[in-house]
Amino acid sequence: MENTQKKSSGKISYTLQIIGLLPLLALGIAMLFFTSQWFTKTMYQEVERELYDATKSATTLLNAAYPGDYHLEGDVAYLLYKGETDITRDYSLLDQFKEDTGLDITLFYQDTRILTTLYNAQGERIVGSGAPDIVIRDVLNTGENHFYTHTLINGKAYFSYYIPLRNQDGSVVGMLFVGRPSETVSLSIQNYVYPLTWLIIGFVALVSVCIYFYTRRFVAVLLHIHSFLSEVASGNLNATLDHSVTKRSDELGDIGRCALSMQRSLRTMIEQDALTELYNRRSGDKKLRQIFEEARSSRHSFALAIGDIDFFKKVNDTYGHECGDAVLKNVSALLKQHMWRRGFAARWGGEE
């Protein structure tokens, strides 16, 4: 019986924990996924706004520092002028921009890099290289701004914003790029997602511990009720139910109290005579044997009396069986009253 209870408790406890933990785990994963997605999207939007503002600021700085239109001069080696100024190798403004903002910047004439803050592995500026085909198509050919979340430049990924450069007549003569390395944005996202991940893991672990201990207490109450009902079912009508069950104010407490009520009803049905409410002969014989064993072990004496109601048959014959039942009830009530805390009375036979 004990092994069966242990197996049952383990199975119930395991099932309850799974029922409680699976939705919690699914909720934690969903929270982590959607929160991460939301933060990633928000971060991308923030980077886009930052780069857009930076390109506008850079355009304003270029126009203020070098008034005039962009144009090429030279016969063999072309030089890029903005107004009257040769800006082909003038990196001072772009380098200052990067130092102030932490962002890389590149000026394209048509699709060729003329000025840039980007370097290759050898430490050289990557001037003279072309723009990616997708940028030429989206920006240079259409004359529209465009934001990219993954632009490969010299083997390195960037969040980038491209805007077309226009002369005063509105013609598109080149592009301006402002970008931030993708790894720095990814690091910012990770710095948010990792603490969030641990927070959700900690929350799930805490609730899991609560569920574990609650299910253990829940199953312990069920086992108390199960053990009590098993005792009653095996014939022990004097079995006791743990007080921790009956003092509960929830449904389990109600079940425990119902089990006790059932025990009392069974004891009444099995041990008491239905008419007189005295112990029946079976119960009287059982209690008598118990008293005999106790007296023999303790060497204490006890008294036994058996009697019947004289002329009881004449009462039934003269006044009817209902009157005879009333006599039995009243006599039994007197016996029970006078035997209180002194012993017990039982109905041995018809009127005995």
C-alpha positions in Angstrom: 0.0 0.0 0.0 2.8 2.4 0.9 4.7 1.7 -2.4 1.4 2.2 -4.3 0.9 5.6 -2.5 4.4 6.7 -3.4 4.0 5.8 -7.0 0.6 7.5 -7.1 2.0 10.6 -5.4 4.9 10.7 -7.8 2.7 10.4 -10.8 0.2 13.0 -9.6 2.9 15.4 -8.5 4.8 15.0 -11.8 1.6 15.5 -13.8 0.6 18.6 -11.8 4.0 20.1 -12.2 4.0 19.5 -15.9 0.6 21.1 -16.2 1.7 24.1 -14.3 5.2 24.5 -15.8 4.5 23.9 -19.5 2.2 27.0 -19.9 4.6 29.0 -17.8 7.6 28.0 -19.9 5.7 28.7 -23.1 4.7 32.1 -21.7 8.3 32.9 -20.8 9.6 31.9 -24.3 6.8 33.9 -25.9 7.6 37.0 -23.7 11.3 36.7 -24.5 10.7 36.3 -28.2 8.2 39.1 -28.7 10.0 41.5 -26.3 13.3 40.8 -28.2 11.6 41.4 -31.5 9.9 44.6 -30.3 13.2 45.9 -28.9 15.1 44.9 -32.0 12.6 46.7 -34.2 12.7 49.8 -31.9 16.5 49.8 -32.0 16.5 49.6 -35.8 14.0 52.5 -35.9 16.2 54.5 -33.5 19.3 53.8 -35.5 17.5 54.8 -38.7 16.4 58.2 -37.1 20.0 58.7 -35.8 21.5 58.1 -39.2 18.9 60.2 -41.0 19.6 63.1 -38.7 23.3 62.6 -39.2 23.1 62.7 -43.0 21.1 65.9 -42.8 23.7 67.4 -40.4 26.6 66.3 -42.6 24.9 67.8 -45.8 24.4 71.1 -44.0 28.1 71.1 -42.8 29.4 70.3 -46.4 27.2 73.1 -47.9 28.3 75.5 -45.2 32.0 74.7 -45.5 32.1 74.4 -49.3 29.4 76.5 -50.9 28.5 75.7 -54.5 27.8 72.7 -56.8 29.8 69.5 -57.2 31.8 69.1 -60.4 34.9 67.4 -61.8 37.9 69.2 -63.2 41.1 67.8 -64.8 42.3 66.1 -67.9 44.1 63.0 -66.7 43.3 62.8 -63.0 39.9 64.1 -62.1 39.5 66.3 -59.1 36.2 66.8 -57.3 35.3 70.4 -56.6 32.5 71.8 -54.5 32.1 75.3 -55.7 35.6 76.8 -55.9 37.2 74.3 -53.4 39.0 71.1 -54.3 37.7 68.6 -51.8 39.2 65.5 -53.3 41.6 64.8 -50.4 40.1 67.1 -47.8 39.2 64.7 -45.0 39.2 67.2 -42.2 35.5 67.8 -42.1 34.6 64.1 -42.4 37.1 63.0 -39.7 35.8 65.7 -37.4 32.3 64.5 -38.0 33.2 60.9 -37.1 35.1 62.1 -34.0 32.0 64.0 -32.9 29.3 61.4 -33.7 31.1 58.1 -33.8 29.6 57.4 -37.2 31.4 56.6 -40.4 30.7 58.8 -43.4 31.4 58.6 -47.1 30.9 61.0 -50.0 30.2 59.5 -53.4 30.5 61.3 -56.7 28.1 59.3 -58.9 28.9 55.7 -57.6 32.5 56.2 -56.7 33.9 56.9 -53.1 35.8 60.1 -53.1 35.9 60.9 -49.4 35.5 58.4 -46.6 36.3 57.6 -43.0 36.4 53.9 -43.7 39.7 52.0 -43.8 40.8 48.6 -45.2 42.8 46.0 -43.3 46.1 47.7 -44.4 45.0 51.0 -42.8 44.2 52.8 -46.0 41.1 54.7 -46.8 38.9 52.8 -49.3 38.6 55.7 -51.7 38.0 55.0 -55.4 35.8 51.9 -54.8 32.2 51.6 -56.0 28.9 51.7 -54.2 26.9 48.4 -53.8 24.6 47.7 -56.8 21.5 47.8 -54.6 22.4 51.3 -53.3 23.0 52.5 -56.9 19.6 51.2 -57.9 17.7 52.4 -54.8 19.4 55.8 -54.2 21.4 57.0 -57.2 19.0 56.0 -59.9 15.8 57.0 -58.0 17.1 60.0 -56.2 15.5 58.8 -52.9 16.8 58.3 -49.4 17.2 54.7 -48.2 18.0 52.9 -44.9 19.7 49.5 -44.8 20.1 47.2 -41.9 22.9 45.1 -43.5 25.2 46.7 -45.9 28.6 44.9 -46.5 31.4 47.4 -47.0 34.9 45.9 -47.4 33.6 42.7 -45.7 32.1 44.5 -42.7 28.4 44.8 -42.0 26.9 48.3 -41.4 23.6 49.9 -40.6 23.6 52.6 -43.2 21.7 55.5 -44.5 22.2 56.9 -48.0 20.9 60.1 -49.4 21.4 61.5 -52.9 23.6 64.6 -53.4 22.1 67.3 -55.6 23.4 70.4 -57.3 21.3 73.6 -57.3 19.6 72.5 -60.5 18.2 69.4 -58.8 20.4 66.9 -60.6 21.7 63.9 -58.6 25.5 64.0 -58.8 26.3 61.5 -56.0 25.4 60.1 -52.6 26.2 60.6 -49.0 26.6 57.6 -46.7 26.4 57.6 -42.9 26.7 54.3 -41.1 27.3 52.5 -37.8 28.9 49.0 -37.6 26.2 46.3 -37.2 28.2 44.7 -34.3 27.8 47.8 -32.1 24.0 47.7 -32.7 23.9 44.0 -32.1 25.9 44.5 -28.9 23.3 47.1 -27.7 20.5 44.7 -28.4 22.4 41.9 -26.6 23.0 44.1 -23.6 19.2 44.5 -23.3 18.1 41.0 -24.3 20.6 39.1 -22.0 19.4 40.7 -18.7 15.8 40.3 -19.9 16.5 36.6 -20.6 17.9 36.1 -17.1 15.0 38.0 -15.6 12.5 35.7 -17.4 14.6 32.6 -16.5 14.6 33.8 -12.8 10.9 34.4 -12.9 10.2 31.0 -14.4 12.5 29.4 -11.9 10.9 31.2 -8.9 7.3 30.3 -10.1 8.5 26.7 -10.8 9.8 26.4 -7.2 6.4 27.7 -5.9 4.5 25.2 -8.1 6.8 22.4 -6.9 6.2 23.1 -3.2 2.5 23.8 -3.8 2.0 20.5 -5.7 3.8 18.6 -2.9 1.5 20.1 -0.3 -1.5 19.4 -2.5 -0.5 15.8 -3.1 0.3 15.4 0.6 -3.3 16.4 1.4 -4.6 13.9 -1.2 -2.5 11.2 0.3 -3.8 11.9 3.8 -7.4 11.6 2.5 -6.4 8.5 0.5 -4.8 6.8 3.5 -7.9 7.7 5.7 -10.4 6.3 3.2 -8.2 3.2 2.7 -8.3 2.6 6.5 -12.1 3.0 6.5 -12.5 0.8 3.5 -10.5 -1.9 5.2 -12.9 -1.8 8.2 -11.1 0.6 10.6 -14.0 2.9 11.4 -11.9 4.5 14.1 -9.3 5.8 11.7 -8.3 9.4 12.1 -7.8 12.1 9.5 -4.9 14.5 9.8 -6.0 17.8 11.2 -4.1 19.7 8.5 -6.8 18.5 6.1 -9.9 19.4 8.0 -8.7 22.8 8.9 -8.3 23.8 5.3 -10.9 26.2 3.9 -10.7 25.1 0.3 -12.2 22.2 -1.7 -9.7 19.7 -0.3 -10.8 20.6 3.2 -14.4 20.1 2.2 -13.5 16.7 0.8 -11.8 15.8 4.1 -14.7 16.9 6.1 -17.1 14.9 3.8 -14.9 11.8 4.3 -15.2 12.2 8.1 -18.9 12.6 7.8 -19.0 9.5 5.7 -17.0 7.7 8.4 -19.4 8.7 11.1 -22.4 7.6 8.9 -20.7 4.2 8.2 -19.9 3.8 11.9 -23.6 4.5 12.8 -24.9 2.1 10.2 -22.5 -0.7 11.0 -22.1 -0.3 14.8 -25.5 1.0 16.0 -28.8 -0.6 16.1 -31.1 1.4 13.8 -34.1 1.4 16.2 -32.5 1.9 19.7 -29.3 3.7 18.6 -27.4 1.4 21.0 -24.4 -0.7 19.8 -25.6 -3.7 17.8 -24.6 -7.2 18.8 -21.6 -7.3 16.4 -20.2 -4.1 17.8 -21.1 -5.0 21.4 -19.2 -8.3 21.0 -16.2 -6.5 19.5 -16.1 -3.9 22.3 -16.5 -6.7 24.9 -13.5 -8.5 23.5 -11.4 -5.3 23.6 -12.4 -4.7 27.2 -11.6 -8.3 28.0 -8.1 -8.0 26.5 -7.4 -4.8 28.2 -8.6 -6.2 31.6 -6.4 -9.3 31.1 -3.3 -7.2 30.3 -3.9 -4.6 33.1 -5.3 -7.1 35.6 -8.3 -4.8 36.1 -11.8 -6.2 36.6 -14.9 -5.3 34.7 -18.6 -6.0 35.1 -21.0 -7.4 32.5 -24.8 -7.4 32.8 -27.3 -8.8 30.4 -31.0 -8.4 30.7 -34.3 -8.2 28.9 -37.6 -6.4 29.2 -40.1 -8.6 31.1 -43.4 -9.4 29.4 -42.3 -7.5 26.2 -44.2 -9.9 24.0 -47.4 -9.0 25.9 -46.7 -5.3 25.1 -46.4 -6.1 21.4 -49.5 -8.3 21.4 -51.6 -5.9 23.5 -50.5 -2.5 22.2 -48.9 -3.3 18.8 -45.4 -3.3 17.5 -45.1 0.5 17.3 -45.7 0.7 21.0 -43.2 -2.0 21.5 -40.7 0.0 19.5 -41.4 3.0 21.6 -40.7 1.0 24.8 -37.4 -0.3 23.3 -36.4 3.3 22.4 -37.1 4.7 25.8 -35.5 1.9 27.8 -32.5 2.1 25.5 -32.3 5.9 26.1 -32.3 5.4 29.8 -29.5 2.7 29.6 -27.4 4.9 27.4 -27.9 7.9 29.7 -26.8 6.0 32.8 -23.9 4.2 31.1 -22.3 7.5 29.9 -18.6 7.4 30.8 -19.1 4.2 32.7 -19.3 1.7 29.9 -21.6 0.9 27.0 -24.9 -0.6 26.3 -25.7 -2.8 23.4 -28.8 -4.5 22.0 -28.0 -8.2 22.1 -31.3 -9.6 20.9 -34.9 -8.6 20.4 -35.5 -7.1 23.8 -32.2 -8.0 25.5 
